[in-house]
Amino acid sequence: MIFEQTIFLILFFYNTMSNNIKKDLLLFNDLINSFLEQEKHTPSNYYIEPENLYKTLDIGLNENPIKTEFLAAILKELLEKTPKSSSKLFFNQLYGGRHSKAVLGDLLAVFLNNSMATYKIAGPQVAVEKELLSQIYKIIGYGKNAGGTIPTGGSMCNFMSLVLARDRALKDPSQDISKLVVYTSENSHYSISKNVSLSGIKKENIRYLKSDNFGKIKIIDFKNQVYKDIQRGMTPFYLNATAGTTVLCAFDDILELAPICKKNNIWLHLDGAFGGTVIFSKKYRFLVNGIELTDSFCFNAHKTLGAPISTSILTIKDKKYLYESFDTSAEYLYQTHDEKFNLGHTSFECGRRNNALKFWTLWKSIGRIGIEKIIDKEFKIADVARNYVITHPDYTLYSFKNSLSVCFNYKNFDPEDLCKKLYEKNKLMIGFGTFKSTKFIRLITINCQNSEKEVLNVFKIIEDFVKKFNESLKTVKTKK
Ligand SMILES: Cc1ncc(COP(=O)(O)O)c(C=O)c1O
């Protein structure tokens, strides 16, 4: 009798739970439909001063439950007032837009909720990740020993690569961590310095290499710094080169850097978080010529390919380093199958989200050729924007061709003030950047849903805004 009652209760709860999920999915559908409509009609922001958030929105948490219809109303308003990162007016950070097939894959991953640590937990999702990675190794040309993983983001990819390089250097018992020197461009992403702190390397042992006028590492500076460090008894061990620097989207010259690294036993990592997806394009692959000579490489499909955050791929030329640094036994976790199918052996995280499925779903549906078309279109749109700036005398251009970042100033308006006011007045979400002490507006063309029309519209919005608010805008001396 007790047994039957227990079964009845389990079935009751199971049915209630599965009914709830079905009802909540219907609610999800309603919420997203109205969000998409709103995103179409009011694509920018709904600016609220941070101190007014609690007064404007029902954010406070309560002691007692509330009815689903009230929750639905609160969620609807919360969605409406959240910045629309996938809209046609979002150019703020290095992502934007959503590819529907990648979103589909990610929604499924949320629903499945498998951690990617073992075959027992993730089953065929392990093959999804392995297939994705192995196609990427082939495209890079890393050879049969290649390995990789899908960490939580580009910063984590960079961190893991630094740890691999550090551990390789410290295998030599005569080495001392306090002597290890990291090289990176003055234009590299800020994760490099954070990662140095995390990895136990001294902060003063980072050398920020000077860049040329196009934002690429000056080869001579790298050579000189390495030479000086060796003279001082230090050990150069890691170079972070960038494929698409965060502000200018400049591509460091791997063919020039690789021989210096090889000669001095320096691990060459290529941070392609922003521009690394050029590997999929026949037309733009030349920007990472020599990529097969690197020791590790990463890119973010969530930046240029419309995959939801985060979709970051880390690849290593020789997977033995991944095992040497990250493989640890854990009887409570690894209970079936070997390390080829238990991906936790080469990852940093234990409970790791399935970030492969969205990229795999995207690739499966549009093919490698479809991915190539996305990249080529984004570069083409950047050309159109650059051309607009060049041909309109009220603009000054600060960026270069073969880049997804178009940097400019309009007349002599202060870019920082202009970007802030465009945002606060809900006109446009765009940011500014600095290169060689000049500040400018940075328009990035990496929303895979945008066309030339949306990007040209940015200039129109800026021009109309300036006409209307001319009096209240700050000006600066512009540098040509
Ligand atoms: C060049 C570069 N590297 C790394 C990152 C960090 O990537 P994530 O935001 O996924 O940590 C970024 C982000 O903008 C970047 O531009």
The ligand as a MOL file (V3000), in Angstrom:
LIG
                    3D

  0  0  0     0  0            999 V3000
M  V30 BEGIN CTAB
M  V30 COUNTS 16 16 0 0 0
M  V30 BEGIN ATOM
M  V30 1 C 40.6560 40.1650 -28.7150 0
M  V30 2 C 39.7730 39.6620 -27.6240 0
M  V30 3 N 40.1920 38.6400 -26.8580 0
M  V30 4 C 39.4460 38.1390 -25.8690 0
M  V30 5 C 38.2120 38.6530 -25.5970 0
M  V30 6 C 37.4280 38.1000 -24.4480 0
M  V30 7 O 36.4150 37.2760 -24.8690 0
M  V30 8 P 35.2220 36.9490 -23.8580 0
M  V30 9 O 34.4240 38.2080 -23.7580 0
M  V30 10 O 34.4910 35.8270 -24.5300 0
M  V30 11 O 35.8310 36.5510 -22.5500 0
M  V30 12 C 37.7300 39.7330 -26.3530 0
M  V30 13 C 36.4160 40.3250 -26.0670 0
M  V30 14 O 36.0170 41.3130 -26.5790 0
M  V30 15 C 38.5360 40.2510 -27.3890 0
M  V30 16 O 38.1570 41.2980 -28.1270 0
M  V30 END ATOM
M  V30 BEGIN BOND
M  V30 1 1 1 2
M  V30 2 1 2 3
M  V30 3 2 2 15
M  V30 4 2 3 4
M  V30 5 1 4 5
M  V30 6 1 5 6
M  V30 7 2 5 12
M  V30 8 1 6 7
M  V30 9 1 7 8
M  V30 10 2 8 9
M  V30 11 1 8 10
M  V30 12 1 8 11
M  V30 13 1 12 13
M  V30 14 1 12 15
M  V30 15 2 13 14
M  V30 16 1 15 16
M  V30 END BOND
M  V30 END CTAB
M  END
